[in-house]
Amino acid sequence: MSLPTRLFIEVTSDRQEYDEPRRIITAKGKVIVRFNGSILAADHLQVNLGDFIATGEGNVSLARGNQLLRADKFTYKFIQDRGKLQNGRGEIFIPTVGKDFSFLATDVTTGRIVEPISDRIRVRQPLKASSPGAINFNIGGVNNVSNLPKYKQGGTVNKIRFEAAWIDFYPHGWNARDVKLTNDPFSPPELELRAKKITLTRKSPLKNKIKTQGQKLVFDQGLSLPIPKSSQTIDYRERNVTPILVSFGFDEDERGGLFLERRFEILNKETSQWNITPQFFTQEAIKKTSSIASVFGLKSKLNIQFDQRSILEGYGSLTSFDSGEIQEKLRANIRLQRKFGNLQKPHKLSMGFNYRERIFNSNLGFQTIQSSIGSTVMSPVIHLGKGLNLSYQTGAQYVTADTDRQELLNTIRNNNLVSLINFQGSAALSGGLLLWQGKGLPPTAKEGLQYTRNPVVPFIRLYTGVTATANLYSNGHKQSTINGTIGLQGQFGYSSKLFSDYTGFNISFSQGINSGVSPFLFDRDIDKKVLGLGVTQQIYGPLRIGFETAINLNTGESSTTDYILEYSRRTYGVTIRYNPVLGLGAVNFRVSDFNWNGGTNPFAPSEVRPVIGGIKRSD
């Protein structure tokens, strides 16, 4: 059948009739319609050749690209390129949803501060699980300390199930009414997003805009929480995925404890982004020990992508608006990074300037580098075979920072700052050996995926590593270290039963050998023997508690300790972390992504970078 727009449709069925006066084709029984790259199946179909409208009823399904939709009734207007589904349901693959729903043929080492122990252990388990990723958003987790790891933020949920009373499609998007969305492949779903109306507008082949009305999250078909944020852009760029208007954090060292913040997007283009985040230091204000101006702060981030190899990044924070404190409360850095070689595993050249960079040294606590300018080259992870991995970095900086070496300081001075050129290099070799592995439970709702997004595979793994670093300073001082680490990590249980069905553990020991001492405090390495301990234990159902600590065996003191409380479900999770040594806390929310095959049932029946071994690590 030929249409005025030069599009073609093909109809196959058990029986077809043509009403010539009315110009209506009627197809019945196992109807299959192919048009514009789409396949429509129904029990009954009518095509009106006068106004070019097709109507399908009974077990309707529409497949296009990566999308699969089902409905009681489907109507499509070929000339206007619009469609409508009544009582729609199915699966949506988000990365291609914009173009798929457009029918036009012309559309085209021990002691480091790390992520929670349970996350790191599950990453090592020897089994490919059924959840490839997740969206993470954090409340708190101050990351203006350049050598602390960034908390997981962002991510994707690629595949969702949906139900809607009505769905209208048009060339550049769609809208739906009385909508239920879930990332859960099982029914009834643990987590749903419900909205009175959802509208998706395609801005470009890789960018979609979603707006919602009356949106809320529903947990286990009962508890519901309203979502104040009603608009979100979906594309490949990093974005603020926090659904609440105001976030909170905890930073005892610089912000006096609990604080509130709100992020604003100033510039958001394909290759450039700039945001600012005003902050209010709630706990500091309650203490009433500071001026009004000193309980307000601001941070800002800038990204400019020149091409796939070059990016400019800038960051700044101000933790007081008191004019007498600005010089000591301002921190800023700017960095130009260039990738070389294979883009999948590139070498990275970073050139940058830092002003009052905040560093955490596990030996001496928080330190500030007054200023530094220089460059660093960092290698990708090089796989040597037999489980061995190698990485290295080298660089040079002109550094101004605190020292306690009296011979470097003037007799009459206002501070203990000294400026030196620092040449540095580091190489790390690590590997692991799987000692034992069990078998995971089937990936079903009541077995392997009861309280986790991936089936738990019991295992025990031995790992070792050696890290060598060398620092040479322009005044002739040297600091060289070699650190060897051996550790054991593993997990037992399946996180499927109500009580004590999961235990994750990590234990490690590091021995360091030093030669020379850095003239600076921020990169001085004095830990000789460090014991690392970490445990995560299921208490009841989805609830887990854990801790992780690093203890200097020479002094008996803990350089860092994390206390962790987890609430882990298949489709979502909440993790609360608090580190009393650092005075930092954070809350992480996870929404899981899933891959699944086969049919699904209806929803219901009917700011930091690390100093390790005396060297600053690059990202």
Helices and strands as residue ranges (DSSP letters): E 9-12, E 15-19, E 24-35, E 38-48, E 53-64, E 67-77, E 82-93, G 94-96, H 97-100, H 117-124, E 134-140, E 154-155, E 159-170, E 173-182, E 191-204, E 207-213, E 216-219, E 223-226, E 231-234, E 247-251, E 257-261, E 264-268, E 272-280, H 282-287, G 292-295, E 296-305, E 310-318, H 326-329, E 330-340, E 347-361, E 365-378, E 382-385, E 388-402, G 406-408, E 417-437, E 459-473, E 478-493, E 502-515, E 529-540, E 543-552, E 557-568, E 572-579, E 584-592, E 611-612, E 615-616
